[in-house]
Amino acid sequence: MADDSGRNGGGREDERAVLIAVYLARRADLVRFFTVRLRSAAAAEDLVQDIYVRLSGLEPAGEIQNPLAYLYRLGSNLMLDRLRGERRTAHRDGAWRDSQTVRLGVHEVSAEPSAESAVAARQRLGLLTEALKELTPQTQRVFRMHKFDGLSHPEVAQALGISRSAVEKHMMAALKHLLARLP
């Protein structure tokens, strides 16, 4: 009896060794078979490598009658799993893209600016920042409060303790300077 239990453990190792030996002998055939089905030699190579990884960790439950058929079945199952995963990924990515874009006819219009527009906007902002630094501190404060903080002229006047006409003069000076400095 003790001899049988030792043989069962050894039988599993023997079964794995047989599968790996068949795999190594028929690896090129497996790659060709899956290249045709996947239409990609690189994808087939990855899949056949996955077969080996699966075999190396395999604990066979029983005797495998046809090791070569087992390898093809294992590869086919892995291929189907991979294709299902790719399909799920494509569906998820498509749903995300559809939620992030607007279609006008057959054209997609993204809510995000193009990379060129973003770079140009950053450059304009840099020029604006530099031009603002050339203004007097009081004119800078008035401009920032009105344009960036969204305060009205009377609100800026009250916050700074100056007249409304002083705010208007500072704004005119700022806008005149910015128009002269910015392209």
N, CA, C and O of each residue as an XYZ file, in Angstrom:
732
protein
N       0.817     -1.198      0.000
C       0.000      0.000      0.000
C       0.855      1.253      0.000
O       0.596      2.187     -0.760
N       1.879      1.278      0.854
C       2.764      2.437      0.888
C       3.433      2.620     -0.456
O       3.726      3.739     -0.876
N       3.675      1.474     -1.142
C       4.303      1.542     -2.451
C       3.386      2.225     -3.460
O       3.867      2.967     -4.317
N       2.050      1.989     -3.376
C       1.099      2.604     -4.297
C       1.045      4.118     -4.135
O       0.984      4.842     -5.128
N       1.067      4.614     -2.875
C       0.983      6.051     -2.680
C       2.237      6.735     -3.219
O       2.165      7.843     -3.751
N       3.359      6.086     -3.082
C       4.590      6.636     -3.652
C       4.513      6.668     -5.158
O       4.997      7.611     -5.784
N       3.909      5.646     -5.757
C       3.781      5.607     -7.218
C       2.814      6.673     -7.712
O       3.011      7.230     -8.792
N       1.773      6.965     -6.940
C       0.824      7.998     -7.371
C       1.495      9.361     -7.450
O       1.303     10.095     -8.419
N       2.286      9.705     -6.429
C       3.017     10.975     -6.462
C       3.999     10.977     -7.607
O       4.121     11.967     -8.328
N       4.708      9.858     -7.781
C       5.652      9.758     -8.878
C       4.930      9.746    -10.208
O       5.460     10.240    -11.203
N       3.725      9.189    -10.243
C       2.925      9.160    -11.465
C       2.580     10.548    -11.946
O       2.589     10.818    -13.147
N       2.279     11.425    -11.015
C       1.966     12.812    -11.388
C       3.191     13.498    -11.975
O       3.101     14.207    -12.978
N       4.320     13.280    -11.347
C       5.571     13.853    -11.860
C       5.895     13.261    -13.226
O       6.327     13.977    -14.129
N       5.685     11.949    -13.379
C       5.932     11.294    -14.664
C       5.003     11.862    -15.733
O       5.421     12.096    -16.867
N       3.747     12.080    -15.369
C       2.761     12.621    -16.323
C       3.184     14.025    -16.767
O       3.121     14.346    -17.954
N       3.609     14.849    -15.831
C       4.078     16.200    -16.159
C       5.308     16.113    -17.065
O       5.415     16.863    -18.035
N       6.233     15.207    -16.754
C       7.451     15.044    -17.557
C       7.104     14.626    -18.982
O       7.711     15.101    -19.942
N       6.129     13.739    -19.112
C       5.697     13.293    -20.452
C       5.106     14.472    -21.226
O       5.420     14.673    -22.399
N       4.243     15.254    -20.557
C       3.637     16.410    -21.221
C       4.700     17.419    -21.664
O       4.636     17.949    -22.773
N       5.665     17.678    -20.802
C       6.721     18.634    -21.150
C       7.585     18.094    -22.286
O       8.000     18.851    -23.164
N       7.854     16.810    -22.275
C       8.644     16.209    -23.359
C       7.896     16.330    -24.687
O       8.498     16.661    -25.708
N       6.587     16.065    -24.678
C       5.784     16.197    -25.904
C       5.741     17.664    -26.323
O       5.852     17.981    -27.507
N       5.581     18.548    -25.358
C       5.572     19.981    -25.644
C       6.868     20.388    -26.347
O       6.831     21.051    -27.383
N       8.004     19.994    -25.788
C       9.293     20.380    -26.367
C       9.471     19.798    -27.769
O      10.012     20.456    -28.658
N       9.016     18.571    -27.956
C       9.153     17.927    -29.269
C       8.235     18.570    -30.312
O       8.570     18.592    -31.496
N       7.079     19.093    -29.882
C       6.084     19.597    -30.841
C       5.874     21.111    -30.735
O       4.887     21.643    -31.242
N       6.784     21.780    -30.089
C       6.636     23.229    -29.876
C       6.456     23.986    -31.185
O       5.571     24.835    -31.293
N       7.283     23.688    -32.175
C       7.192     24.379    -33.471
C       5.828     24.147    -34.119
O       5.264     25.063    -34.717
N       5.296     22.930    -34.004
C       3.972     22.635    -34.557
C       2.896     23.455    -33.836
O       1.969     23.968    -34.463
N       3.032     23.566    -32.529
C       2.071     24.354    -31.748
C       2.111     25.825    -32.171
O       1.071     26.468    -32.316
N       3.315     26.341    -32.364
C       3.446     27.744    -32.774
C       2.786     27.950    -34.135
O       2.039     28.912    -34.315
N       3.046     27.067    -35.093
C       2.422     27.190    -36.421
C       0.903     27.119    -36.327
O       0.202     27.923    -36.942
N       0.397     26.164    -35.563
C      -1.045     25.969    -35.408
C      -1.704     27.246    -34.868
O      -2.720     27.699    -35.395
N      -1.115     27.818    -33.811
C      -1.738     28.995    -33.200
C      -1.441     30.277    -33.960
O      -2.178     31.253    -33.817
N      -0.377     30.306    -34.769
C      -0.112     31.476    -35.610
C      -1.240     31.645    -36.618
O      -1.700     32.761    -36.862
N      -1.683     30.545    -37.199
C      -2.771     30.594    -38.173
C      -4.051     31.099    -37.506
O      -4.761     31.933    -38.068
N      -4.341     30.597    -36.318
C      -5.578     30.970    -35.641
C      -5.555     32.393    -35.092
O      -6.571     33.088    -35.117
N      -4.418     32.820    -34.604
C      -4.318     34.162    -34.017
C      -3.894     35.216    -35.033
O      -3.985     36.415    -34.767
N      -3.427     34.764    -36.202
C      -2.946     35.660    -37.265
C      -1.786     36.524    -36.789
O      -1.623     37.662    -37.228
N      -0.983     35.968    -35.884
C       0.167     36.713    -35.366
C       1.171     35.717    -34.800
O       0.859     34.943    -33.895
N       2.369     35.750    -35.347
C       3.419     34.857    -34.850
C       3.807     35.228    -33.417
O       4.073     34.349    -32.598
N       3.838     36.522    -33.118
C       4.205     36.955    -31.766
C       3.166     36.502    -30.748
O       3.518     36.038    -29.664
N       1.882     36.635    -31.094
C       0.819     36.200    -30.182
C       0.868     34.685    -29.999
O       0.625     34.178    -28.904
N       1.183     33.965    -31.075
C       1.288     32.508    -30.986
C       2.450     32.110    -30.094
O       2.320     31.194    -29.282
N       3.585     32.783    -30.232
C       4.738     32.502    -29.372
C       4.373     32.722    -27.902
O       4.713     31.909    -27.042
N       3.688     33.811    -27.627
C       3.263     34.091    -26.247
C       2.335     32.995    -25.734
O       2.468     32.536    -24.600
N       1.411     32.590    -26.565
C       0.456     31.562    -26.164
C       1.151     30.227    -25.897
O       0.856     29.560    -24.905
N       2.064     29.841    -26.771
C       2.777     28.574    -26.591
C       3.651     28.650    -25.332
O       3.818     27.651    -24.632
N       4.195     29.804    -25.052
C       4.939     29.981    -23.794
C       4.006     29.830    -22.594
O       4.374     29.235    -21.581
N       2.796     30.375    -22.721
C       1.808     30.218    -21.644
C       1.455     28.745    -21.420
O       1.209     28.325    -20.290
N       1.433     27.968    -22.500
C       1.178     26.529    -22.352
C       2.259     25.915    -21.470
O       1.959     25.141    -20.561
N       3.514     26.260    -21.740
C       4.617     25.714    -20.948
C       4.505     26.139    -19.475
O       4.701     25.326    -18.572
N       4.193     27.393    -19.249
C       4.049     27.880    -17.873
C       2.949     27.098    -17.162
O       3.098     26.708    -16.004
N       1.853     26.875    -17.863
C       0.747     26.114    -17.281
C       1.177     24.684    -16.988
O       0.835     24.133    -15.941
N       1.930     24.075    -17.915
C       2.392     22.696    -17.713
C       3.350     22.587    -16.529
O       3.299     21.619    -15.770
N       4.205     23.566    -16.377
C       5.211     23.480    -15.311
C       4.581     23.548    -13.925
O       5.173     23.066    -12.960
N       3.399     24.133    -13.807
C       2.722     24.195    -12.514
C       1.575     23.215    -12.410
O       0.820     23.241    -11.438
N       1.439     22.364    -13.384
C       0.301     21.452    -13.469
C       0.407     20.286    -12.497
O       1.473     19.696    -12.319
N      -0.705     19.973    -11.884
C      -0.847     18.757    -11.079
C      -1.875     17.890    -11.789
O      -3.070     18.025    -11.524
N      -1.445     16.998    -12.687
C      -2.416     16.171    -13.412
C      -3.290     15.365    -12.451
O      -2.796     14.738    -11.514
N      -4.589     15.397    -12.704
C      -5.535     14.692    -11.840
C      -5.539     13.199    -12.139
O      -5.824     12.388    -11.258
N      -5.235     12.849    -13.330
C      -5.238     11.441    -13.718
C      -4.361     11.245    -14.934
O      -3.683     12.163    -15.396
N      -4.391     10.048    -15.432
C      -3.558      9.736    -16.590
C      -4.130     10.413    -17.830
O      -5.334     10.361    -18.083
N      -3.254     11.046    -18.593
C      -3.671     11.711    -19.831
C      -3.414     10.743    -20.966
O      -2.276     10.341    -21.209
N      -4.476     10.371    -21.658
C      -4.396      9.355    -22.702
C      -3.635      9.851    -23.928
O      -2.844      9.110    -24.511
N      -3.875     11.121    -24.324
C      -3.266     11.655    -25.535
C      -2.600     12.990    -25.202
O      -3.247     14.034    -25.280
N      -1.325     12.973    -24.833
C      -0.655     14.208    -24.409
C      -0.664     15.306    -25.471
O      -0.810     16.480    -25.130
N      -0.514     14.958    -26.740
C      -0.503     15.972    -27.787
C      -1.875     16.647    -27.896
O      -1.965     17.871    -27.992
N      -2.931     15.848    -27.879
C      -4.284     16.425    -27.921
C      -4.516     17.314    -26.704
O      -5.161     18.357    -26.809
N      -3.992     16.904    -25.553
C      -4.115     17.690    -24.335
C      -3.452     19.057    -24.512
O      -4.004     20.073    -24.090
N      -2.269     19.085    -25.134
C      -1.557     20.341    -25.354
C      -2.346     21.275    -26.282
O      -2.440     22.478    -26.038
N      -2.906     20.699    -27.345
C      -3.694     21.523    -28.263
C      -4.955     22.040    -27.575
O      -5.344     23.188    -27.787
N      -5.591     21.217    -26.763
C      -6.798     21.640    -26.042
C      -6.443     22.734    -25.029
O      -7.153     23.733    -24.913
N      -5.348     22.540    -24.303
C      -4.898     23.537    -23.336
C      -4.614     24.862    -24.046
O      -5.030     25.923    -23.581
N      -3.909     24.795    -25.164
C      -3.615     26.005    -25.943
C      -4.875     26.674    -26.462
O      -4.987     27.900    -26.439
N      -5.827     25.868    -26.934
C      -7.087     26.433    -27.441
C      -7.855     27.127    -26.323
O      -8.411     28.207    -26.523
N      -7.885     26.509    -25.148
C      -8.564     27.136    -24.014
C      -7.884     28.447    -23.620
O      -8.556     29.440    -23.345
N      -6.555     28.446    -23.592
C      -5.825     29.675    -23.273
C      -6.078     30.746    -24.335
O      -6.233     31.924    -24.012
N      -6.121     30.329    -25.608
C      -6.380     31.268    -26.693
C      -7.771     31.883    -26.538
O      -7.934     33.094    -26.689
N      -8.775     31.054    -26.238
C     -10.132     31.574    -26.066
C     -10.206     32.524    -24.882
O     -10.871     33.557    -24.955
N      -9.526     32.182    -23.789
C      -9.496     33.081    -22.632
C      -8.879     34.422    -23.009
O      -9.380     35.478    -22.623
N      -7.797     34.370    -23.760
C      -7.108     35.595    -24.182
C      -8.012     36.423    -25.098
O      -8.112     37.639    -24.934
N      -8.667     35.774    -26.058
C      -9.537     36.498    -26.982
C     -10.716     37.123    -26.246
O     -11.103     38.254    -26.540
N     -11.292     36.392    -25.286
C     -12.393     36.952    -24.488
C     -11.904     38.170    -23.707
O     -12.595     39.186    -23.633
N     -10.714     38.061    -23.129
C     -10.152     39.189    -22.384
C      -9.923     40.388    -23.280
O     -10.219     41.519    -22.893
N      -9.399     40.154    -24.477
C      -9.180     41.253    -25.419
C     -10.497     41.882    -25.833
O     -10.583     43.101    -25.983
N     -11.525     41.062    -26.019
C     -12.842     41.571    -26.395
C     -13.417     42.434    -25.259
O     -13.975     43.503    -25.505
N     -13.273     41.957    -24.017
C     -13.755     42.742    -22.876
C     -12.996     44.064    -22.789
O     -13.593     45.110    -22.533
N     -11.684     44.019    -23.001
C     -10.871     45.227    -22.946
C     -11.294     46.202    -24.040
O     -11.435     47.399    -23.786
N     -11.495     45.697    -25.251
C     -11.905     46.563    -26.356
C     -13.272     47.189    -26.074
O     -13.491     48.365    -26.361
N     -14.180     46.404    -25.516
C     -15.516     46.922    -25.192
C     -15.413     48.010    -24.120
O     -16.029     49.069    -24.243
N     -14.629     47.743    -23.069
C     -14.457     48.710    -21.989
C     -13.798     49.985    -22.514
O     -14.239     51.088    -22.191
N     -12.744     49.841    -23.324
C     -12.058     51.010    -23.871
C     -12.966     51.795    -24.807
O     -12.945     53.026    -24.814
N     -13.763     51.081    -25.596
C     -14.702     51.748    -26.497
C     -15.752     52.530    -25.718
O     -16.105     53.649    -26.090
N     -16.246     51.937    -24.638
C     -17.242     52.627    -23.809
C     -16.638     53.869    -23.177
O     -17.293     54.908    -23.099
N     -15.389     53.770    -22.723
C     -14.733     54.927    -22.125
C     -14.540     56.014    -23.180
O     -14.825     57.185    -22.931
N     -14.050     55.618    -24.370
C     -13.818     56.595    -25.437
C     -15.136     57.279    -25.817
O     -15.168     58.491    -26.029
N     -16.222     56.502    -25.901
C     -17.513     57.085    -26.239
C     -17.984     58.068    -25.166
O     -18.641     59.062    -25.477
N     -17.651     57.791    -23.912
C     -18.066     58.700    -22.837
C     -17.210     59.965    -22.813
O     -17.615     60.968    -22.227
N     -16.037     59.932    -23.438
C     -15.122     61.070    -23.403
C     -15.143     61.910    -24.679
O     -14.515     62.967    -24.735
N     -15.855     61.451    -25.691
C     -15.872     62.190    -26.952
C     -17.301     62.439    -27.408
O     -18.245     61.780    -26.970
N     -17.424     63.396    -28.288
C     -18.704     63.728    -28.899
C     -18.555     63.461    -30.385
O     -17.516     63.765    -30.973
N     -19.571     62.902    -30.987
C     -19.539     62.623    -32.426
C     -20.354     63.665    -33.175
O     -21.495     63.968    -32.827
N     -19.728     64.201    -34.216
C     -20.418     65.075    -35.158
C     -20.373     64.365    -36.500
O     -19.371     64.426    -37.211
N     -21.452     63.698    -36.839
C     -21.453     62.861    -38.035
C     -20.554     61.667    -37.797
O     -20.763     60.910    -36.849
N     -19.553     61.490    -38.650
C     -18.617     60.373    -38.503
C     -17.337     60.797    -37.783
O     -16.463     59.966    -37.538
N     -17.221     62.076    -37.445
C     -16.010     62.591    -36.819
C     -16.156     62.640    -35.304
O     -17.199     63.013    -34.767
N     -15.072     62.250    -34.630
C     -15.038     62.345    -33.172
C     -14.445     63.690    -32.782
O     -13.426     64.119    -33.323
N     -15.093     64.338    -31.846
C     -14.607     65.608    -31.339
C     -14.379     65.417    -29.847
O     -15.317     65.146    -29.098
N     -13.172     65.553    -29.434
C     -12.826     65.364    -28.026
C     -13.095     66.638    -27.247
O     -12.937     67.742    -27.768
N     -13.499     66.480    -26.005
C     -13.694     67.627    -25.135
C     -12.343     68.206    -24.710
O     -12.261     69.357    -24.280
N     -11.315     67.421    -24.831
C      -9.967     67.855    -24.463
C      -9.329     68.590    -25.634
O      -9.541     68.224    -26.790
N      -8.552     69.621    -25.339
C      -7.855     70.304    -26.445
C      -6.750     69.411    -26.998
O      -6.267     68.501    -26.324
N      -6.370     69.685    -28.211
C      -5.280     68.919    -28.812
C      -3.976     69.249    -28.087
O      -3.897     70.249    -27.375
N      -2.976     68.429    -28.264
C      -1.677     68.662    -27.625
C      -1.089     69.994    -28.091
O      -0.500     70.724    -27.294
N      -1.246     70.310    -29.364
C      -0.718     71.564    -29.891
C      -1.418     72.755    -29.247
O      -0.778     73.751    -28.911
N      -2.743     72.648    -29.076
C      -3.499     73.736    -28.459
C      -3.090     73.922    -27.005
O      -2.981     75.049    -26.521
N      -2.865     72.810    -26.312
C      -2.468     72.888    -24.905
C      -1.104     73.549    -24.767
O      -0.904     74.377    -23.878
N      -0.166     73.194    -25.633
C       1.170     73.807    -25.585
C       1.075     75.295    -25.912
O       1.701     76.119    -25.244
N       0.305     75.638    -26.925
C       0.157     77.052    -27.300
C      -0.487     77.845    -26.160
O      -0.092     78.980    -25.894
N      -1.471     77.255    -25.490
C      -2.127     77.935    -24.368
C      -1.152     78.147    -23.217
O      -1.161     79.202    -22.583
N      -0.303     77.143    -22.941
C       0.705     77.307    -21.878
C       1.691     78.416    -22.232
O       2.094     79.198    -21.370
N       2.072     78.476    -23.495
C       3.003     79.530    -23.922
C       2.363     80.910    -23.779
O       3.007     81.852    -23.316
N       1.085     81.029    -24.180
C       0.381     82.313    -24.035
C       0.246     82.696    -22.566
O       0.393     83.864    -22.205
N      -0.035     81.703    -21.721
C      -0.152     81.971    -20.292
C       1.187     82.447    -19.724
O       1.223     83.355    -18.894
N       2.271     81.840    -20.167
C       3.601     82.277    -19.727
C       3.881     83.714    -20.132
O       4.405     84.500    -19.343
N       3.529     84.052    -21.366
C       3.721     85.436    -21.838
C       2.850     86.404    -21.046
O       3.290     87.500    -20.698
N       1.620     86.002    -20.764
C       0.715     86.845    -19.991
C       1.269     87.068    -18.583
O       1.247     88.187    -18.072
N       1.758     86.014    -17.970
C       2.324     86.118    -16.616
C       3.515     87.072    -16.600
O       3.631     87.909    -15.705
N       4.388     86.948    -17.578
C       5.549     87.841    -17.656
C       5.119     89.284    -17.885
O       5.677     90.201    -17.283
N       4.129     89.491    -18.754
C       3.655     90.850    -19.029
C       2.994     91.448    -17.787
O       3.138     92.643    -17.532
N       2.275     90.640    -17.017
C       1.639     91.137    -15.787
C       2.677     91.580    -14.763
O       2.441     92.529    -14.015
N       3.820     90.905    -14.722
C       4.873     91.262    -13.770
C       5.464     92.644    -14.055
O       6.080     93.259    -13.185
N       5.268     93.124    -15.292
C       5.801     94.436    -15.670
C       4.899     95.579    -15.197
O       5.298     96.743    -15.245
N       3.690     95.254    -14.742
C       2.754     96.272    -14.271
C       3.096     96.680    -12.838
O       3.813     95.972    -12.130
N       2.572     97.832    -12.429
C       2.766     98.254    -11.036
C       2.033     97.275    -10.123
O       1.074     96.643    -10.566
N       2.445     97.128     -8.882
C       1.776     96.182     -7.966
C       0.273     96.455     -7.833
O      -0.522     95.516     -7.797
N      -0.126     97.737     -7.761
C      -1.549     98.058     -7.604
C      -2.331     97.658     -8.856
O      -3.429     97.112     -8.748
N      -1.780     97.923    -10.033
C      -2.451     97.547    -11.281
C      -2.545     96.025    -11.383
O      -3.557     95.496    -11.843
N      -1.508     95.328    -10.961
C      -1.547     93.862    -10.942
C      -2.679     93.362    -10.048
O      -3.429     92.466    -10.435
N      -2.802     93.943     -8.850
C      -3.851     93.513     -7.912
C      -5.230     93.739     -8.516
O      -6.082     92.852     -8.475
N      -5.451     94.922     -9.076
C      -6.753     95.242     -9.675
C      -7.067     94.253    -10.795
O      -8.168     93.705    -10.857
N      -6.102     94.029    -11.671
C      -6.316     93.126    -12.804
C      -6.649     91.703    -12.319
O      -7.609     91.088    -12.784
N      -5.851     91.203    -11.392
C      -6.074     89.843    -10.881
C      -7.435     89.702    -10.200
O      -8.147     88.723    -10.425
N      -7.789     90.671     -9.378
C      -9.074     90.583     -8.665
C     -10.244     90.597     -9.654
O     -11.220     89.866     -9.487
N     -10.130     91.439    -10.685
C     -11.237     91.535    -11.640
C     -11.273     90.336    -12.599
O     -12.318     89.708    -12.771
N     -10.142     90.026    -13.212
C     -10.128     88.985    -14.250
C     -10.015     87.566    -13.693
O     -10.668     86.659    -14.210
N      -9.224     87.356    -12.677
C      -8.996     85.997    -12.165
C      -9.960     85.630    -11.035
O     -10.445     84.501    -10.960
N     -10.233     86.612    -10.151
C     -11.138     86.317     -9.034
C     -12.599     86.580     -9.389
O     -13.500     86.148     -8.671
N     -12.835     87.284    -10.491
C     -14.198     87.499    -10.970
C     -14.961     88.601    -10.247
O     -16.190     88.643    -10.309
N     -14.261     89.481     -9.572
C     -14.933     90.577     -8.872
C     -15.294     91.679     -9.867
O     -14.583     91.909    -10.845
N     -16.403     92.350     -9.600
C     -16.796     93.488    -10.448
C     -15.934     94.698    -10.090
O     -15.212     94.681     -9.093
N     -16.015     95.752    -10.914
C     -15.234     96.958    -10.637
C     -15.586     97.552     -9.266
O     -14.683     97.895     -8.503
N     -16.890     97.682     -8.937
C     -17.220     98.223     -7.605
C     -16.699     97.329     -6.460
O     -16.285     97.838     -5.419
N     -16.722     96.035     -6.650
C     -16.225     95.119     -5.606
C     -14.719     95.267     -5.424
O     -14.225     95.239     -4.296
N     -13.987     95.423     -6.521
C     -12.539     95.620     -6.448
C     -12.253     96.950     -5.748
O     -11.370     97.036     -4.895
N     -13.012     97.988     -6.120
C     -12.815     99.309     -5.512
C     -13.030     99.237     -4.010
O     -12.229     99.771     -3.242
N     -14.077     98.599     -3.594
C     -14.368     98.482     -2.168
C     -13.288     97.674     -1.450
O     -12.853     98.058     -0.364
N     -12.845     96.546     -2.048
C     -11.843     95.686     -1.409
C     -10.507     96.409     -1.249
O      -9.809     96.203     -0.256
N     -10.149     97.244     -2.204
C      -8.849     97.922     -2.163
C      -8.928     99.328     -1.566
O      -7.907     99.973     -1.332
N     -10.154     99.790     -1.326
C     -10.316    101.128     -0.749
C      -9.960    102.225     -1.720
O      -9.395    103.244     -1.324
N     -10.285    102.035     -2.999
C     -10.025    103.053     -4.025
C     -11.335    103.327     -4.746
O     -12.316    102.607     -4.559
N     -11.350    104.366     -5.568
C     -12.580    104.706     -6.294
C     -12.794    103.756     -7.473
O     -11.879    103.079     -7.941
N     -14.025    103.741     -7.920
C     -14.362    102.901     -9.079
C     -13.624    103.402    -10.319
O     -13.170    102.602    -11.137
N     -13.505    104.701    -10.456
C     -12.794    105.244    -11.632
C     -11.311    104.879    -11.574
O     -10.686    104.725    -12.623
N     -10.731    104.735    -10.379
C      -9.334    104.309    -10.254
C      -9.194    102.855    -10.724
O      -8.218    102.494    -11.380
N     -10.177    102.042    -10.379
C     -10.171    100.639    -10.838
C     -10.228    100.605    -12.355
O      -9.488     99.852    -12.989
N     -11.111    101.424    -12.947
C     -11.240    101.454    -14.405
C      -9.937    101.920    -15.066
O      -9.554    101.395    -16.112
N      -9.258    102.897    -14.465
C      -7.989    103.391    -15.018
C      -6.909    102.308    -14.941
O      -6.137    102.126    -15.883
N      -6.858    101.595    -13.823
C      -5.890    100.493    -13.682
C      -6.178     99.394    -14.715
O      -5.259     98.843    -15.321
N      -7.449     99.089    -14.904
C      -7.822     98.037    -15.872
C      -7.476     98.473    -17.293
O      -6.983     97.669    -18.084
N      -7.729     99.728    -17.619
C      -7.392    100.212    -18.965
C      -5.882    100.177    -19.177
O      -5.418     99.805    -20.255
N      -5.121    100.555    -18.171
C      -3.662    100.543    -18.279
C      -3.166     99.099    -18.454
O      -2.285     98.835    -19.272
N      -3.740     98.174    -17.683
C      -3.338     96.763    -17.764
C      -3.662     96.189    -19.140
O      -2.818     95.543    -19.760
N      -4.872     96.422    -19.611
C      -5.276     95.877    -20.916
C      -4.465     96.482    -22.052
O      -4.091     95.777    -22.989
N      -4.190     97.774    -21.979
C      -3.381     98.436    -23.003
C      -1.977     97.839    -23.036
O      -1.427     97.579    -24.106
N      -1.403     97.625    -21.849
C      -0.055     97.036    -21.756
C      -0.053     95.595    -22.300
O       0.852     95.215    -23.043
N      -1.045     94.813    -21.936
C      -1.113     93.414    -22.381
C      -1.305     93.313    -23.889
O      -0.704     92.459    -24.540
N      -2.146     94.190    -24.444
C      -2.350     94.193    -25.901
C      -1.056     94.519    -26.643
O      -0.773     93.958    -27.702
N      -0.278     95.433    -26.070
C       0.982     95.813    -26.710
C       2.029     94.694    -26.598
O       2.860     94.537    -27.492
N       1.993     93.928    -25.523
C       3.027     92.921    -25.262
C       2.707     91.533    -25.819
O       3.615     90.760    -26.125
N       1.430     91.222    -25.949
C       1.071     89.865    -26.377
C       0.764     89.824    -27.860
O       0.148     90.745    -28.396
N       1.186     88.769    -28.521
C       0.937     88.660    -29.972
C      -0.525     88.409    -30.272
O      -0.906     88.293    -31.436
